Amino acid sequence: MFEIYQESGLFSGADVHKKFGLTDAILMKLAEKHLIVTVDFPLAHRLETSGRDVANFNHLRPYAG
């Protein structure tokens, strides 16, 4: 695993930050290049409808054995 550091000031003025918060704003940006795995349905829906790669972990639970 690795951590990608993003300075929060880069997202403080973003429209998505104002509407959904800092964490979701950063995840939306990271989703431009990375798959996001989450259990947060509203976030997953926003990512999916914006054409970004996302996996809602709750949808994967039946396949987890």
C-alpha positions as CSV (number, residue, x, y, z in Angstrom):
1,M,0.0,0.0,0.0
2,F,1.1,3.6,-0.5
3,E,-0.3,6.9,0.5
4,I,-0.8,9.8,-1.9
5,Y,-0.4,13.1,-0.2
6,Q,-2.5,16.0,-1.4
7,E,-2.4,19.4,0.3
8,S,-5.9,20.2,1.4
9,G,-5.5,23.8,0.2
10,L,-5.6,22.6,-3.4
11,F,-9.2,21.6,-2.9
12,S,-10.5,24.3,-0.6
13,G,-12.0,26.4,-3.4
14,A,-13.4,23.5,-5.5
15,D,-17.2,23.5,-6.0
16,V,-17.3,19.8,-5.0
17,H,-15.6,20.7,-1.7
18,K,-18.2,23.3,-0.8
19,K,-21.0,20.9,-1.6
20,F,-19.7,17.5,-0.4
21,G,-16.7,18.2,1.8
22,L,-12.9,17.9,1.6
23,T,-12.6,14.1,1.6
24,D,-15.0,13.6,-1.2
25,A,-13.4,16.5,-3.2
26,I,-10.0,14.8,-2.9
27,L,-11.4,11.4,-3.8
28,M,-13.1,12.8,-6.8
29,K,-9.8,14.2,-8.0
30,L,-7.9,10.9,-7.2
31,A,-10.6,9.0,-9.2
32,E,-9.4,10.7,-12.4
33,K,-6.5,8.2,-12.3
34,H,-7.3,5.6,-9.7
35,L,-10.1,3.2,-8.8
36,I,-12.0,4.2,-5.7
37,V,-13.4,1.5,-3.5
38,T,-16.0,2.8,-1.0
39,V,-19.1,1.9,1.0
40,D,-20.4,5.5,0.7
41,F,-23.3,5.2,-1.8
42,P,-23.7,8.9,-2.5
43,L,-19.9,9.2,-3.2
44,A,-20.0,6.1,-5.4
45,H,-23.0,7.4,-7.3
46,R,-21.3,10.8,-7.9
47,L,-18.1,9.1,-9.2
48,E,-20.1,6.7,-11.4
49,T,-22.2,9.4,-13.0
50,S,-19.1,11.5,-13.7
51,G,-17.5,8.6,-15.6
52,R,-14.9,7.7,-13.0
53,D,-13.9,4.2,-11.9
54,V,-15.6,3.2,-8.6
55,A,-16.5,0.0,-6.8
56,N,-19.1,0.1,-4.1
57,F,-17.8,-2.5,-1.6
58,N,-21.4,-3.3,-0.5
59,H,-22.1,-4.6,-4.1
60,L,-19.0,-6.9,-3.8
61,R,-20.0,-8.5,-0.5
62,P,-22.0,-11.4,-2.0
63,Y,-18.8,-12.5,-3.9
64,A,-16.5,-12.4,-0.8
65,G,-17.2,-16.0,0.0
